[in-house]
Amino acid sequence: MPRAAVAHARRATPRPTFSAPSAPNAHLAEISHTVVEGAHAGFVLDGVGWHGSKALRCPDNITLLPLPPYAPEINPIEEVWA
């Protein structure tokens, strides 16, 4: 298959997205159901737009921990781009 055809086929493949406002909430709810009763889950969030959305509803057994906008000492991958 020529390269152009492969590239076109890759672009045509739909990617998962959180375009619907309820999708992140549904995702968190699903994760919440897998957390063992009596336990608590924590998620470190980067700067993706929906992470700071006012529509985001976090279940009681999950804590969201946002990273600062730029924190190479906390996020080691930042050293790659520095």
N, C-alpha and C positions, 0 to 999 in steps of 0.2 A: 504494500500500500504506500503511495507517495506521501512524503512528509506533510504536504498541504492537506491531504485527506485525513491524516491522523490528527492534525491540529484542529481541523474543522469538527471531527468526530468528538474530540475532547471538549470543545466549547459547547457542543450540542447537548452534552450530558448535563442534566439538571443537578445543581448543587443544593445540599440542604441549606436552608436559610431560616432566619427568625424574622421573616417579613411580617407575619401576622403578630399583632400585639400580644396575643394570648400564648404564643408558642414558648417564650422563655418561662412563663408562669407554669405552663403544662410540664415543661422539662423539669423545673424545680420540684413540682408536686410529685412527679414520677420518681425522682431521686429520693425525695422525702419518704416515700413508701418503702424504699429499700434499706433505709437506716434502721438498725436494730432498735427495738423499743428500749427507751431509757438512755440511748446514745445520742450524740449530737455530731453533726457534720459541719465542717467549715470549708468554704471555697475562697480561694484567692482570685480576685478579679483584676483583669488588666483594663485598658481604657476603651474597650468596645462600647459603642453607643448605648446599647440596651442595658448594660451593666448599671448605668446611672438613671435609668428611666423611672419616672414617678409611677408608672403603671406596673412596675415590677412588684410582685407580692411574694415574699419569702416565707416559707413554712416555719413554724416555731422550732423545729428540730434542725434547722440549717442557719448558719451565720455566714454572711457575706463579708469578706475582708478586702476592700479595694486597695490596690497598690497606688502609691502616689504617682503623679504624671511621669516623673523621671526618677528612677531609683535603681541605678546600676548595682548598688551594693546589696539590694534585695532581690533583684531579678538578674541572675547571672548571664542570661542571653544578651543583655544590653552590652556586655563587654565585647561581644563579637562585632557590634556595629560601632563601637567607640574608636 
